[in-house]
Structures are given as structure tokens and as C-alpha cells.
């Protein structure tokens, strides 16, 4: 996971969003689920920078913990230029944590 995190840092610095998306998809095949947080955050960033439907992608991560899902929604809210997507992402993070009865700070 650390190797991919370093790779994502370089990709983000050079703004190669499509390459980043491809590398994230590759990483999901090899990195254990316990280390997917970095992958999901990168995926959200790369999809949003390309103007792709990030909300659909994040909605598909049902197998992740409520905390991880909320963190990814927050990453989307902070990286989105679209005010509607920001609101939807913040609300989704709140809903997930309420549903899980989580008091955790994310």
C-alpha cells in the first residue's frame, strides 16, 4: 500500500488523472482490503478531477466499514468543485455514521 501511496503522490503532483484511475484499479487487485482507505481516497480524487460520476463509485463500496465510507465521502466533498456534489457527499457521510450509530470523528 505504501508503494501505491507514493505512486499516487507522484501522479497527483503531475495531474495525470487518467493514469491515476488506472493505477488505483490495478491496486485494488493486489492490496488487501484492510489497506483500501488510501485507494478509495485516490480513486475519488482521480474520478472527480476527470469529471466522472464519483457518487456512483463511492456508493458501490458497501463492503467497507462505516468509518472508511464516511472518510471517502468527506474526501469527495472536499475535492469536488460542484456545490451539489459537495452537499450530497457531506450528507452521505453523516447518514452513514448515523446509520452505524458511530460517534467517531472522521
Order of alpha helices (4+ residues) and beta strands (2+ residues): alpha-alpha-alpha-alpha-alpha-alpha
